[in-house]
Amino acid sequence: MIKINDLYLKKKIPEISHLNLRVNAGESYVLLSTGDTALDHLTNIFSGLERDFKGIVEIDNIDIRANRDCSHKNIVLLNSGSQWPRDMKVGHMISFFKKTMNIPEDEFEELNSKLRLDTIHQKRISDLEEVEWRRILFSMVQLKKCKNYIFRDFARGMPLDFNIEFKRNLHRMRKNGCVILYLSNDIFFAPEIADRIGFMKKGKLLLELKAAKMKKMNLRELYFQFLAEE
């Protein structure tokens, strides 16, 4: 479970202002926001880079500010931006994941064969196409068997086959009881992967919709009403 209660952060415009939301087991929630600043703040809060905020952010009833080490064990955060030095070798990254996540040898070998990791072991991350890099990241973190996932525009700019595969995996994860929070400003992709969608403008949550209802609405009108920057 991911729960945000009365979260308040005022450093830059837009601010995060008294944000409340809850994502339960087996549910996917997309939080849409104008621009990137508020989503940058949220991403930094979940990753531990931002600790100067008011309110409560919990992962499985664990306060992430008071129990950073404990909460890190219960969460996976994948950002569309690079999380690793681009000159780092792929093999070093894979070894790091295998060790820190305690991946069983048989599961690692299965993934190694599926993605043909041995053929890119000596390459640098900067040598890989972005879609290949994101596919490796997503495949690796799923071996952690975590129940809480936070994505920051992870499918943005990716080709159709990646998005289809990504949506298929999210569906399986939800059936397995995972919690998914997807941070984005892509109103057209949101109803394809969410059970519920929240609209945040200038840091304030203005509207929540179920995906089934949102699919019947004019998404362009919703965008200009709740997400377009003034």
Z-matrix of the N, CA and C atoms (Angstrom, degrees):
N
C 1 1.450
C 2 1.530 1 110.15
N 3 1.314 2 115.95 1 137.63
C 4 1.456 3 122.34 2 173.64
C 5 1.528 4 107.63 3 -115.38
N 6 1.317 5 115.89 4 126.21
C 7 1.470 6 119.43 5 -178.37
C 8 1.523 7 110.12 6 -134.05
N 9 1.325 8 115.40 7 131.57
C 10 1.457 9 122.87 8 175.01
C 11 1.517 10 108.04 9 -119.56
N 12 1.313 11 115.69 10 125.40
C 13 1.460 12 119.92 11 -176.77
C 14 1.526 13 110.59 12 -126.60
N 15 1.336 14 115.74 13 114.75
C 16 1.467 15 123.47 14 175.46
C 17 1.532 16 111.58 15 52.48
N 18 1.328 17 116.18 16 46.25
C 19 1.459 18 120.85 17 -179.34
C 20 1.524 19 109.84 18 -74.37
N 21 1.310 20 115.65 19 128.37
C 22 1.464 21 121.30 20 -177.91
C 23 1.526 22 109.72 21 -134.93
N 24 1.321 23 115.91 22 124.93
C 25 1.461 24 121.11 23 179.77
C 26 1.524 25 107.64 24 -145.03
N 27 1.326 26 116.17 25 117.02
C 28 1.462 27 119.80 26 -179.54
C 29 1.517 28 109.05 27 -127.17
N 30 1.331 29 114.97 28 94.60
C 31 1.451 30 120.70 29 176.65
C 32 1.521 31 110.32 30 -123.47
N 33 1.302 32 114.79 31 -40.82
C 34 1.455 33 120.89 32 179.70
C 35 1.523 34 107.68 33 -136.85
N 36 1.287 35 116.77 34 166.47
C 37 1.460 36 120.97 35 173.32
C 38 1.525 37 107.20 36 -93.59
N 39 1.365 38 120.39 37 132.06
C 40 1.465 39 125.57 38 0.89
C 41 1.535 40 112.38 39 -80.08
N 42 1.307 41 116.66 40 149.25
C 43 1.450 42 122.34 41 177.09
C 44 1.526 43 110.40 42 -87.51
N 45 1.316 44 116.50 43 166.43
C 46 1.462 45 121.47 44 167.12
C 47 1.520 46 105.78 45 -100.23
N 48 1.303 47 116.43 46 120.10
C 49 1.456 48 120.33 47 -169.67
C 50 1.523 49 111.32 48 -124.03
N 51 1.325 50 116.04 49 106.39
C 52 1.464 51 122.98 50 174.06
C 53 1.528 52 111.75 51 50.53
N 54 1.319 53 115.01 52 52.05
C 55 1.461 54 121.52 53 -178.97
C 56 1.514 55 110.51 54 -80.91
N 57 1.325 56 116.04 55 129.89
C 58 1.461 57 122.79 56 176.55
C 59 1.524 58 108.91 57 -129.24
N 60 1.321 59 116.94 58 125.69
C 61 1.463 60 120.28 59 171.77
C 62 1.523 61 109.45 60 -159.45
N 63 1.313 62 114.85 61 159.29
C 64 1.464 63 121.44 62 -178.76
C 65 1.519 64 108.22 63 -143.88
N 66 1.329 65 115.89 64 132.03
C 67 1.460 66 121.95 65 177.52
C 68 1.524 67 107.63 66 -120.68
N 69 1.318 68 116.04 67 120.77
C 70 1.462 69 121.66 68 -173.96
C 71 1.531 70 112.02 69 -95.82
N 72 1.311 71 115.19 70 170.47
C 73 1.464 72 121.75 71 179.14
C 74 1.523 73 110.15 72 -57.44
N 75 1.313 74 116.17 73 135.02
C 76 1.456 75 121.21 74 179.05
C 77 1.512 76 114.35 75 77.37
N 78 1.330 77 117.07 76 16.65
C 79 1.464 78 121.04 77 -176.33
C 80 1.524 79 110.67 78 -123.81
N 81 1.323 80 115.36 79 145.31
C 82 1.452 81 122.21 80 174.54
C 83 1.524 82 108.73 81 -117.01
N 84 1.325 83 115.17 82 126.24
C 85 1.468 84 121.63 83 -177.66
C 86 1.515 85 108.06 84 -123.76
N 87 1.332 86 116.46 85 126.76
C 88 1.455 87 121.28 86 175.40
C 89 1.518 88 108.67 87 -105.78
N 90 1.328 89 115.69 88 123.29
C 91 1.462 90 121.43 89 175.81
C 92 1.521 91 108.06 90 -102.40
N 93 1.335 92 115.44 91 112.85
C 94 1.458 93 121.85 92 179.45
C 95 1.523 94 109.22 93 -95.80
N 96 1.328 95 116.05 94 144.23
C 97 1.458 96 119.75 95 -178.84
C 98 1.513 97 110.42 96 -148.01
N 99 1.336 98 115.08 97 150.26
C 100 1.452 99 120.01 98 173.34
C 101 1.531 100 109.53 99 -66.43
N 102 1.309 101 115.29 100 135.70
C 103 1.456 102 119.73 101 177.25
C 104 1.519 103 112.26 102 61.51
N 105 1.339 104 115.09 103 -161.24
C 106 1.457 105 120.99 104 -176.44
C 107 1.524 106 113.32 105 -116.76
N 108 1.328 107 117.97 106 -15.04
C 109 1.456 108 120.14 107 -169.91
C 110 1.520 109 113.10 108 -61.87
N 111 1.331 110 117.31 109 -49.92
C 112 1.463 111 120.24 110 -179.24
C 113 1.520 112 111.03 111 -63.13
N 114 1.332 113 116.86 112 -37.49
C 115 1.465 114 120.10 113 178.86
C 116 1.528 115 110.84 114 -70.62
N 117 1.334 116 116.80 115 -32.82
C 118 1.468 117 119.94 116 173.76
C 119 1.529 118 109.87 117 -61.31
N 120 1.332 119 116.65 118 -44.18
C 121 1.463 120 120.82 119 179.18
C 122 1.531 121 110.91 120 -59.91
N 123 1.328 122 116.42 121 -46.69
C 124 1.466 123 120.23 122 -179.25
C 125 1.519 124 111.27 123 -63.09
N 126 1.333 125 116.45 124 -43.99
C 127 1.460 126 120.62 125 178.08
C 128 1.520 127 110.81 126 -58.56
N 129 1.324 128 116.77 127 -43.25
C 130 1.463 129 121.32 128 179.65
C 131 1.524 130 112.33 129 -66.88
N 132 1.328 131 116.95 130 -34.04
C 133 1.465 132 120.41 131 177.15
C 134 1.524 133 110.33 132 -64.86
N 135 1.326 134 116.38 133 -46.11
C 136 1.468 135 119.79 134 -178.97
C 137 1.529 136 112.00 135 -68.88
N 138 1.329 137 117.08 136 -31.29
C 139 1.462 138 119.92 137 -178.95
C 140 1.523 139 112.40 138 -83.98
N 141 1.332 140 116.58 139 -10.93
C 142 1.457 141 120.19 140 179.42
C 143 1.512 142 114.47 141 92.75
N 144 1.333 143 117.50 142 1.47
C 145 1.461 144 120.76 143 179.70
C 146 1.522 145 112.04 144 -78.48
N 147 1.321 146 117.02 145 -21.13
C 148 1.462 147 122.40 146 178.70
C 149 1.523 148 109.05 147 -120.24
N 150 1.315 149 116.70 148 117.21
C 151 1.464 150 121.18 149 -178.72
C 152 1.525 151 112.73 150 -121.92
N 153 1.310 152 116.45 151 -4.07
C 154 1.459 153 120.43 152 -177.72
C 155 1.530 154 109.75 153 -93.68
N 156 1.318 155 115.61 154 74.66
C 157 1.456 156 120.28 155 179.25
C 158 1.521 157 109.77 156 -140.35
N 159 1.311 158 114.82 157 160.73
C 160 1.459 159 121.47 158 176.23
C 161 1.520 160 108.82 159 -106.24
N 162 1.324 161 116.28 160 150.74
C 163 1.454 162 120.53 161 -177.92
C 164 1.514 163 111.45 162 103.59
N 165 1.322 164 115.74 163 -173.86
C 166 1.466 165 121.62 164 -174.85
C 167 1.530 166 110.06 165 -124.47
N 168 1.325 167 115.52 166 133.03
C 169 1.457 168 122.18 167 171.94
C 170 1.518 169 107.25 168 -124.26
N 171 1.336 170 116.42 169 120.84
C 172 1.465 171 120.91 170 -174.44
C 173 1.520 172 111.69 171 -124.24
N 174 1.324 173 115.01 172 143.53
C 175 1.457 174 123.39 173 170.39
C 176 1.522 175 107.00 174 -119.28
N 177 1.321 176 117.26 175 115.57
C 178 1.471 177 121.64 176 -176.76
C 179 1.527 178 111.47 177 50.86
N 180 1.337 179 114.71 178 47.57
C 181 1.471 180 123.29 179 177.87
C 182 1.528 181 114.05 180 66.01
N 183 1.338 182 117.23 181 15.69
C 184 1.458 183 121.87 182 176.42
C 185 1.526 184 108.75 183 -106.36
N 186 1.312 185 116.82 184 123.24
C 187 1.457 186 122.37 185 178.26
C 188 1.535 187 108.44 186 -69.49
N 189 1.332 188 117.70 187 117.73
C 190 1.465 189 119.96 188 -172.89
C 191 1.524 190 112.32 189 -71.11
N 192 1.327 191 117.64 190 -23.41
C 193 1.456 192 118.91 191 178.64
C 194 1.524 193 110.70 192 -77.48
N 195 1.321 194 116.97 193 -38.90
C 196 1.463 195 120.82 194 -178.15
C 197 1.524 196 112.52 195 -82.77
N 198 1.343 197 117.04 196 -23.07
C 199 1.469 198 120.57 197 -175.21
C 200 1.528 199 109.85 198 -134.71
N 201 1.325 200 116.10 199 60.19
C 202 1.459 201 120.16 200 -175.02
C 203 1.520 202 113.13 201 -58.75
N 204 1.319 203 119.15 202 -46.03
C 205 1.467 204 121.33 203 -177.97
C 206 1.523 205 111.28 204 -64.23
N 207 1.317 206 115.77 205 -42.01
C 208 1.462 207 120.37 206 -178.08
C 209 1.528 208 110.97 207 -67.33
N 210 1.328 209 116.44 208 -44.26
C 211 1.464 210 119.86 209 -176.90
C 212 1.521 211 111.43 210 -67.91
N 213 1.338 212 118.00 211 -30.70
C 214 1.460 213 121.31 212 179.13
C 215 1.525 214 111.97 213 -61.18
N 216 1.319 215 116.78 214 -28.19
C 217 1.454 216 120.62 215 179.81
C 218 1.527 217 111.37 216 -71.38
N 219 1.334 218 116.65 217 -20.06
C 220 1.459 219 121.27 218 -173.23
C 221 1.524 220 113.74 219 -108.02
N 222 1.337 221 116.72 220 13.27
C 223 1.458 222 118.66 221 -175.14
C 224 1.528 223 110.47 222 -142.66
N 225 1.334 224 115.08 223 145.79
C 226 1.460 225 122.67 224 170.10
C 227 1.513 226 107.04 225 -122.44
N 228 1.336 227 116.60 226 129.27
C 229 1.462 228 121.55 227 177.88
C 230 1.517 229 108.59 228 -122.09
N 231 1.326 230 115.82 229 122.04
C 232 1.462 231 120.99 230 177.86
C 233 1.514 232 109.29 231 -120.52
N 234 1.320 233 115.25 232 122.75
C 235 1.454 234 122.28 233 -177.74
C 236 1.515 235 109.41 234 -104.50
N 237 1.326 236 116.53 235 150.00
C 238 1.460 237 119.67 236 176.40
C 239 1.525 238 110.81 237 -68.34
N 240 1.332 239 116.33 238 -25.53
C 241 1.456 240 120.48 239 176.62
C 242 1.518 241 110.98 240 -79.20
N 243 1.309 242 116.17 241 164.70
C 244 1.461 243 120.63 242 -178.93
C 245 1.519 244 111.09 243 -68.83
N 246 1.324 245 116.68 244 133.16
C 247 1.451 246 121.98 245 177.57
C 248 1.526 247 111.22 246 -103.60
N 249 1.327 248 116.82 247 -0.69
C 250 1.446 249 121.45 248 -175.11
C 251 1.521 250 109.77 249 -134.05
N 252 1.331 251 117.50 250 151.77
C 253 1.473 252 119.95 251 175.06
C 254 1.521 253 109.99 252 -57.68
N 255 1.315 254 116.26 253 131.50
C 256 1.453 255 119.60 254 -174.69
C 257 1.526 256 112.89 255 -68.32
N 258 1.334 257 117.76 256 -18.01
C 259 1.463 258 119.10 257 178.34
C 260 1.523 259 111.90 258 -91.98
N 261 1.334 260 116.97 259 4.46
C 262 1.461 261 121.41 260 178.36
C 263 1.531 262 109.62 261 -73.64
N 264 1.317 263 117.43 262 140.19
C 265 1.454 264 120.83 263 178.92
C 266 1.530 265 110.23 264 -75.66
N 267 1.319 266 115.20 265 142.83
C 268 1.467 267 121.02 266 -178.50
C 269 1.517 268 110.80 267 -58.50
N 270 1.332 269 117.02 268 -40.44
C 271 1.461 270 120.68 269 -179.35
C 272 1.517 271 112.72 270 -60.75
N 273 1.334 272 117.43 271 -37.23
C 274 1.461 273 121.21 272 178.66
C 275 1.531 274 110.33 273 -66.69
N 276 1.334 275 116.06 274 -40.42
C 277 1.459 276 119.94 275 178.38
C 278 1.525 277 110.99 276 -63.66
N 279 1.326 278 115.54 277 -44.02
C 280 1.461 279 119.92 278 -179.16
C 281 1.530 280 110.82 279 -63.09
N 282 1.305 281 116.61 280 -42.64
C 283 1.467 282 120.77 281 178.45
C 284 1.522 283 111.08 282 -62.08
N 285 1.332 284 116.20 283 -38.35
C 286 1.460 285 120.68 284 178.88
C 287 1.523 286 110.57 285 -63.01
N 288 1.335 287 116.35 286 -47.38
C 289 1.458 288 120.61 287 178.94
C 290 1.526 289 111.09 288 -61.11
N 291 1.313 290 115.99 289 -45.89
C 292 1.460 291 120.10 290 -177.24
C 293 1.522 292 111.24 291 -59.38
N 294 1.318 293 116.37 292 -40.71
C 295 1.461 294 120.89 293 -177.76
C 296 1.522 295 111.86 294 -74.47
N 297 1.318 296 117.07 295 -49.48
C 298 1.466 297 120.40 296 -174.30
C 299 1.523 298 112.66 297 -70.93
N 300 1.314 299 117.16 298 -28.19
C 301 1.458 300 119.68 299 -179.10
C 302 1.530 301 112.83 300 -98.53
N 303 1.335 302 116.48 301 0.93
C 304 1.465 303 121.13 302 178.36
C 305 1.530 304 111.95 303 53.71
N 306 1.319 305 115.75 304 50.03
C 307 1.460 306 120.48 305 -178.28
C 308 1.524 307 109.74 306 -73.78
N 309 1.332 308 118.57 307 125.79
C 310 1.467 309 121.17 308 177.59
C 311 1.529 310 110.72 309 -59.37
N 312 1.313 311 116.48 310 146.08
C 313 1.457 312 121.90 311 -174.79
C 314 1.524 313 112.28 312 -59.36
N 315 1.346 314 117.27 313 -39.67
C 316 1.462 315 119.27 314 -177.87
C 317 1.530 316 111.44 315 -67.62
N 318 1.345 317 117.41 316 -38.33
C 319 1.453 318 120.50 317 178.28
C 320 1.524 319 110.61 318 -68.67
N 321 1.328 320 116.44 319 -37.57
C 322 1.455 321 119.77 320 178.88
C 323 1.523 322 110.60 321 -65.53
N 324 1.310 323 117.24 322 -42.88
C 325 1.464 324 120.58 323 -179.40
C 326 1.525 325 111.01 324 -64.92
N 327 1.331 326 116.73 325 -35.36
C 328 1.462 327 120.24 326 178.15
C 329 1.529 328 110.31 327 -65.18
N 330 1.346 329 115.93 328 -43.63
C 331 1.455 330 120.10 329 178.07
C 332 1.519 331 111.16 330 -67.52
N 333 1.321 332 116.97 331 -39.20
C 334 1.457 333 122.38 332 178.84
C 335 1.527 334 111.03 333 -59.43
N 336 1.336 335 115.36 334 -40.23
C 337 1.458 336 120.05 335 179.30
C 338 1.529 337 111.28 336 -72.06
N 339 1.330 338 116.48 337 -41.20
C 340 1.461 339 121.51 338 -177.67
C 341 1.525 340 111.30 339 -63.55
N 342 1.329 341 117.48 340 -44.31
C 343 1.460 342 121.76 341 -176.35
C 344 1.523 343 113.21 342 -96.03
N 345 1.340 344 116.73 343 -2.04
C 346 1.463 345 122.54 344 -179.16
C 347 1.529 346 110.60 345 53.40
N 348 1.320 347 114.39 346 49.44
C 349 1.457 348 120.16 347 -175.76
C 350 1.529 349 112.60 348 -65.27
N 351 1.325 350 116.63 349 -26.80
C 352 1.466 351 119.23 350 -178.76
C 353 1.527 352 111.92 351 -64.51
N 354 1.349 353 116.87 352 -23.41
C 355 1.470 354 120.21 353 -178.89
C 356 1.529 355 112.54 354 -79.80
N 357 1.327 356 117.35 355 -15.19
C 358 1.469 357 120.33 356 -178.02
C 359 1.532 358 110.87 357 -120.44
N 360 1.319 359 116.75 358 11.71
C 361 1.461 360 122.32 359 -173.61
C 362 1.533 361 112.08 360 -56.46
N 363 1.324 362 116.86 361 -38.39
C 364 1.461 363 120.92 362 -175.04
C 365 1.534 364 112.98 363 -93.46
N 366 1.314 365 116.42 364 -2.60
C 367 1.465 366 119.52 365 179.02
C 368 1.526 367 110.56 366 -75.70
N 369 1.320 368 114.61 367 155.60
C 370 1.450 369 119.58 368 172.59
C 371 1.532 370 108.64 369 -89.38
N 372 1.322 371 115.90 370 154.15
C 373 1.461 372 120.09 371 -178.27
C 374 1.521 373 110.90 372 -56.99
N 375 1.330 374 116.83 373 -35.97
C 376 1.468 375 120.62 374 -179.82
C 377 1.524 376 112.62 375 -65.57
N 378 1.342 377 117.67 376 -17.72
C 379 1.457 378 121.25 377 179.85
C 380 1.533 379 112.67 378 -82.35
N 381 1.333 380 116.50 379 -14.34
C 382 1.455 381 120.58 380 -177.56
C 383 1.521 382 110.92 381 -87.45
N 384 1.327 383 115.98 382 149.43
C 385 1.457 384 119.66 383 170.01
C 386 1.522 385 108.25 384 -68.91
N 387 1.312 386 116.16 385 147.66
C 388 1.466 387 120.61 386 -175.67
C 389 1.525 388 111.80 387 -58.45
N 390 1.315 389 118.00 388 -39.21
C 391 1.460 390 120.60 389 -179.10
C 392 1.530 391 110.71 390 -64.96
N 393 1.335 392 117.17 391 -36.89
C 394 1.461 393 120.59 392 178.74
C 395 1.527 394 110.51 393 -67.53
N 396 1.324 395 116.31 394 -41.25
C 397 1.456 396 121.97 395 -179.96
C 398 1.531 397 111.14 396 -63.40
N 399 1.341 398 116.07 397 -44.46
C 400 1.472 399 119.14 398 -179.73
C 401 1.524 400 111.31 399 -67.84
N 402 1.318 401 117.35 400 -35.00
C 403 1.466 402 120.06 401 178.33
C 404 1.529 403 110.52 402 -65.27
N 405 1.328 404 116.64 403 -39.74
C 406 1.468 405 120.18 404 177.55
C 407 1.526 406 110.47 405 -64.70
N 408 1.342 407 116.73 406 -46.79
C 409 1.462 408 120.88 407 179.65
C 410 1.520 409 111.70 408 -57.56
N 411 1.320 410 116.06 409 -48.90
C 412 1.459 411 121.14 410 -176.99
C 413 1.527 412 110.81 411 -64.27
N 414 1.319 413 116.66 412 -40.98
C 415 1.465 414 120.12 413 179.68
C 416 1.522 415 111.40 414 -66.03
N 417 1.333 416 116.59 415 -40.50
C 418 1.457 417 120.55 416 -178.61
C 419 1.527 418 111.99 417 -65.91
N 420 1.331 419 116.71 418 -47.53
C 421 1.469 420 118.83 419 -174.37
C 422 1.531 421 111.73 420 -68.21
N 423 1.331 422 117.68 421 -25.20
C 424 1.459 423 119.11 422 178.01
C 425 1.526 424 111.46 423 -66.40
N 426 1.326 425 117.37 424 -23.40
C 427 1.461 426 120.54 425 178.30
C 428 1.525 427 111.49 426 -71.53
N 429 1.326 428 117.22 427 -14.07
C 430 1.458 429 120.91 428 176.52
C 431 1.523 430 111.16 429 -70.19
N 432 1.356 431 115.03 430 -20.74
C 433 1.471 432 121.54 431 -179.78
C 434 1.526 433 111.08 432 56.71
N 435 1.326 434 114.06 433 42.48
C 436 1.456 435 121.26 434 176.42
C 437 1.526 436 108.92 435 -79.08
N 438 1.315 437 116.78 436 159.52
C 439 1.462 438 121.49 437 -179.83
C 440 1.529 439 112.84 438 -105.15
N 441 1.331 440 117.62 439 -8.59
C 442 1.463 441 120.76 440 -177.05
C 443 1.520 442 110.64 441 -126.81
N 444 1.329 443 116.23 442 120.59
C 445 1.460 444 121.53 443 -177.28
C 446 1.525 445 110.01 444 -124.94
N 447 1.338 446 115.15 445 132.85
C 448 1.454 447 121.47 446 174.37
C 449 1.522 448 107.86 447 -121.08
N 450 1.333 449 116.05 448 124.65
C 451 1.459 450 121.85 449 -179.74
C 452 1.523 451 109.20 450 -115.97
N 453 1.309 452 115.70 451 135.54
C 454 1.465 453 120.57 452 174.80
C 455 1.525 454 108.37 453 -111.16
N 456 1.360 455 115.49 454 95.72
C 457 1.464 456 121.51 455 178.50
C 458 1.521 457 112.40 456 48.82
N 459 1.317 458 116.77 457 42.20
C 460 1.460 459 120.46 458 -171.72
C 461 1.527 460 112.65 459 -67.87
N 462 1.330 461 117.46 460 -25.25
C 463 1.459 462 119.89 461 -179.15
C 464 1.524 463 112.84 462 -98.45
N 465 1.327 464 116.98 463 0.84
C 466 1.469 465 119.96 464 -177.13
C 467 1.524 466 111.42 465 -65.29
N 468 1.330 467 114.91 466 131.30
C 469 1.457 468 120.73 467 177.24
C 470 1.510 469 115.06 468 78.10
N 471 1.324 470 117.73 469 3.36
C 472 1.458 471 120.93 470 -178.47
C 473 1.531 472 111.05 471 -89.08
N 474 1.336 473 117.92 472 154.36
C 475 1.464 474 121.16 473 -179.67
C 476 1.523 475 112.03 474 -69.11
N 477 1.311 476 115.33 475 166.33
C 478 1.460 477 121.96 476 -173.67
C 479 1.519 478 112.11 477 -58.96
N 480 1.330 479 118.55 478 -41.67
C 481 1.460 480 120.10 479 -177.03
C 482 1.533 481 111.13 480 -64.00
N 483 1.334 482 117.49 481 -35.72
C 484 1.460 483 120.42 482 176.46
C 485 1.526 484 110.26 483 -65.73
N 486 1.330 485 117.10 484 -44.64
C 487 1.460 486 120.36 485 -178.94
C 488 1.524 487 112.20 486 -63.66
N 489 1.326 488 116.89 487 -37.96
C 490 1.462 489 120.30 488 177.36
C 491 1.527 490 110.14 489 -64.26
N 492 1.325 491 115.63 490 -44.83
C 493 1.466 492 120.57 491 178.13
C 494 1.530 493 110.73 492 -64.02
N 495 1.320 494 116.54 493 -40.67
C 496 1.458 495 121.55 494 179.64
C 497 1.530 496 110.63 495 -62.53
N 498 1.320 497 117.03 496 -46.39
C 499 1.474 498 120.78 497 179.81
C 500 1.526 499 110.85 498 -64.54
N 501 1.325 500 117.50 499 -37.39
C 502 1.469 501 121.03 500 178.36
C 503 1.529 502 110.50 501 -63.69
N 504 1.322 503 116.24 502 -41.74
C 505 1.462 504 120.25 503 178.66
C 506 1.519 505 112.01 504 -67.24
N 507 1.334 506 117.34 505 -40.31
C 508 1.463 507 120.12 506 177.71
C 509 1.523 508 110.77 507 -61.75
N 510 1.321 509 116.69 508 -39.68
C 511 1.466 510 120.54 509 178.92
C 512 1.527 511 110.54 510 -62.42
N 513 1.326 512 116.27 511 -43.74
C 514 1.467 513 120.03 512 178.15
C 515 1.519 514 111.43 513 -64.25
N 516 1.316 515 116.19 514 -41.73
C 517 1.465 516 120.31 515 -179.85
C 518 1.523 517 111.47 516 -63.39
N 519 1.328 518 117.12 517 -39.62
C 520 1.466 519 120.00 518 178.25
C 521 1.527 520 110.78 519 -65.15
N 522 1.329 521 116.35 520 -39.76
C 523 1.465 522 119.64 521 178.05
C 524 1.525 523 111.17 522 -63.56
N 525 1.327 524 116.22 523 -27.56
C 526 1.466 525 121.39 524 178.36
C 527 1.526 526 112.83 525 -87.01
N 528 1.330 527 116.38 526 6.30
C 529 1.458 528 120.09 527 175.47
C 530 1.509 529 115.57 528 88.52
N 531 1.332 530 118.18 529 13.13
C 532 1.458 531 120.25 530 179.91
C 533 1.526 532 110.98 531 -74.25
N 534 1.321 533 114.87 532 156.22
C 535 1.459 534 123.59 533 176.04
C 536 1.521 535 107.75 534 -105.38
N 537 1.336 536 117.19 535 128.30
C 538 1.456 537 120.73 536 -176.14
C 539 1.522 538 109.55 537 -126.70
N 540 1.322 539 115.52 538 122.46
C 541 1.469 540 122.34 539 173.16
C 542 1.518 541 107.11 540 -118.17
N 543 1.323 542 115.83 541 118.78
C 544 1.463 543 121.60 542 -177.01
C 545 1.522 544 108.22 543 -114.28
N 546 1.332 545 116.67 544 118.59
C 547 1.465 546 122.70 545 -178.40
C 548 1.519 547 108.90 546 -99.09
N 549 1.340 548 116.76 547 126.89
C 550 1.459 549 118.78 548 -171.94
C 551 1.522 550 110.83 549 -163.06
N 552 1.324 551 115.69 550 174.76
C 553 1.467 552 121.15 551 166.94
C 554 1.535 553 109.98 552 -127.94
N 555 1.325 554 116.11 553 18.23
C 556 1.466 555 122.01 554 -179.24
C 557 1.525 556 109.90 555 -94.03
N 558 1.317 557 116.63 556 94.35
C 559 1.460 558 121.46 557 -175.91
C 560 1.527 559 112.11 558 -69.26
N 561 1.317 560 118.03 559 -23.76
C 562 1.459 561 120.60 560 -177.46
C 563 1.529 562 112.12 561 -81.33
N 564 1.318 563 116.81 562 -30.66
C 565 1.467 564 120.67 563 178.75
C 566 1.526 565 111.63 564 -81.62
N 567 1.328 566 116.58 565 -28.19
C 568 1.469 567 121.69 566 -173.22
C 569 1.530 568 114.48 567 -53.70
N 570 1.344 569 119.89 568 -52.17
C 571 1.472 570 118.69 569 -177.41
C 572 1.518 571 114.56 570 -67.83
N 573 1.334 572 117.33 571 -12.65
C 574 1.457 573 120.61 572 178.81
C 575 1.527 574 111.93 573 -78.58
N 576 1.335 575 117.71 574 -21.61
C 577 1.468 576 119.97 575 -174.67
C 578 1.526 577 113.05 576 -122.91
N 579 1.339 578 117.72 577 -3.99
C 580 1.467 579 119.85 578 -171.49
C 581 1.518 580 112.71 579 -110.24
N 582 1.326 581 114.63 580 155.84
C 583 1.458 582 121.73 581 164.61
C 584 1.528 583 109.21 582 -90.94
N 585 1.350 584 114.87 583 -39.61
C 586 1.465 585 121.24 584 176.61
C 587 1.523 586 109.65 585 -133.67
N 588 1.329 587 115.15 586 151.18
C 589 1.460 588 121.58 587 -179.79
C 590 1.520 589 108.94 588 -129.69
N 591 1.340 590 115.79 589 132.16
C 592 1.453 591 121.01 590 175.50
C 593 1.520 592 110.25 591 -110.21
N 594 1.340 593 116.31 592 144.15
C 595 1.461 594 122.58 593 179.49
C 596 1.523 595 108.48 594 -112.63
N 597 1.327 596 116.82 595 117.46
C 598 1.454 597 121.88 596 -179.03
C 599 1.524 598 109.16 597 -116.38
N 600 1.318 599 115.89 598 125.46
C 601 1.460 600 121.14 599 179.26
C 602 1.512 601 109.11 600 -128.75
N 603 1.337 602 115.78 601 129.17
C 604 1.460 603 122.30 602 -176.10
C 605 1.532 604 110.85 603 51.85
N 606 1.327 605 114.26 604 38.09
C 607 1.456 606 120.10 605 174.70
C 608 1.513 607 115.67 606 83.57
N 609 1.324 608 118.00 607 -0.83
C 610 1.457 609 120.43 608 -177.62
C 611 1.521 610 110.63 609 -112.87
N 612 1.322 611 116.39 610 134.16
C 613 1.463 612 121.08 611 177.78
C 614 1.522 613 108.64 612 -78.02
N 615 1.330 614 116.08 613 112.02
C 616 1.461 615 121.03 614 -173.08
C 617 1.519 616 113.51 615 -97.89
N 618 1.318 617 117.07 616 -25.37
C 619 1.463 618 119.91 617 -172.41
C 620 1.513 619 110.15 618 -158.61
N 621 1.331 620 116.34 619 144.63
C 622 1.459 621 122.74 620 170.48
C 623 1.522 622 108.45 621 -127.91
N 624 1.331 623 116.11 622 137.09
C 625 1.456 624 121.67 623 179.58
C 626 1.518 625 110.16 624 -134.57
N 627 1.331 626 115.75 625 147.78
C 628 1.454 627 119.67 626 168.48
C 629 1.525 628 108.69 627 -78.00
N 630 1.319 629 115.66 628 144.63
C 631 1.464 630 120.20 629 -175.88
C 632 1.522 631 111.64 630 -58.84
N 633 1.337 632 116.85 631 -38.85
C 634 1.465 633 120.15 632 -178.82
C 635 1.529 634 111.54 633 -60.64
N 636 1.317 635 116.47 634 -37.85
C 637 1.471 636 120.63 635 178.60
C 638 1.519 637 110.67 636 -74.40
N 639 1.326 638 116.41 637 -40.09
C 640 1.451 639 120.40 638 -177.13
C 641 1.524 640 111.99 639 -64.04
N 642 1.333 641 116.73 640 -33.85
C 643 1.462 642 120.53 641 -179.34
C 644 1.527 643 112.28 642 -62.85
N 645 1.335 644 116.79 643 -22.21
C 646 1.464 645 121.26 644 -179.22
C 647 1.525 646 112.44 645 -91.61
N 648 1.329 647 116.36 646 -2.45
C 649 1.457 648 121.14 647 -176.65
C 650 1.526 649 110.94 648 -100.87
N 651 1.309 650 115.41 649 165.74
C 652 1.455 651 121.63 650 177.65
C 653 1.527 652 108.48 651 -80.26
N 654 1.324 653 117.22 652 105.71
C 655 1.457 654 121.27 653 -174.25
C 656 1.528 655 111.93 654 -67.48
N 657 1.301 656 116.37 655 -32.07
C 658 1.465 657 119.07 656 179.04
C 659 1.529 658 110.39 657 -65.56
N 660 1.346 659 116.22 658 -43.08
C 661 1.461 660 119.54 659 178.07
C 662 1.526 661 111.13 660 -64.61
N 663 1.330 662 116.72 661 -40.44
C 664 1.467 663 120.24 662 177.14
C 665 1.519 664 110.99 663 -60.51
N 666 1.326 665 115.99 664 -40.96
C 667 1.454 666 120.04 665 -179.50
C 668 1.527 667 111.16 666 -61.09
N 669 1.323 668 117.05 667 -49.85
C 670 1.462 669 119.68 668 -177.07
C 671 1.532 670 111.72 669 -69.40
N 672 1.330 671 116.65 670 -25.99
C 673 1.461 672 119.22 671 179.42
C 674 1.515 673 112.22 672 -78.04
N 675 1.341 674 117.67 673 -40.05
C 676 1.462 675 120.19 674 -170.26
C 677 1.528 676 114.59 675 -116.44
N 678 1.321 677 118.75 676 -19.12
C 679 1.464 678 119.13 677 -172.27
C 680 1.522 679 114.69 678 -120.25
N 681 1.312 680 117.96 679 -22.88
C 682 1.461 681 119.46 680 -177.60
C 683 1.523 682 110.40 681 -65.30
N 684 1.336 683 114.66 682 133.69
C 685 1.467 684 119.40 683 179.22
C 686 1.511 685 110.51 684 -76.07
N 687 1.319 686 115.70 685 138.19
C 688 1.465 687 120.53 686 -177.34
C 689 1.524 688 110.53 687 -83.74
